[in-house]
Structures are given as structure tokens and as C-alpha cells.
């Protein structure tokens, strides 16, 4: 009886079915957390950040264009 239980436990620990599903679930939770972090809080925070980045890029391009060789 002990040997039978031991063999069943060994087979259970060696069985890798379902591991991929668990990995995908963990990845799904991580992606959900990232999306929540991006869109949570102030409704305009993402818009403000993107607008600031575009303004910075535009200013840098304009200043680079004004440099005389």
C-alpha cells in the first residue's frame, strides 16, 4: 500500500499537463495589472504623458533644425 501511494505521488509530480495553462494565467494576470496601472488614477494621466512626450520630441526636432553648421 505504501509503495502504491509512493508510485502515484511520483507520477503526480512528474506529470506536466496543465503547466502551460498555469503559465498563461500568470502572464494574463501580469498584463492585466500593467493595463490597470496605465489607465488607473487620473483620467488624463496617459494623455498628459503622451502629449508631453510629443511636445519634447517636437521641440528637439525644431532645435536640431535651427542649428547652423
HELIX and SHEET records of a PDB file:
HELIX    1   1 UNK A    2  UNK A   14  1                                  13    
HELIX    2   2 UNK A   19  UNK A   39  1                                  21    
HELIX    3   3 UNK A   45  UNK A   65  1                                  21    
END                                                                             
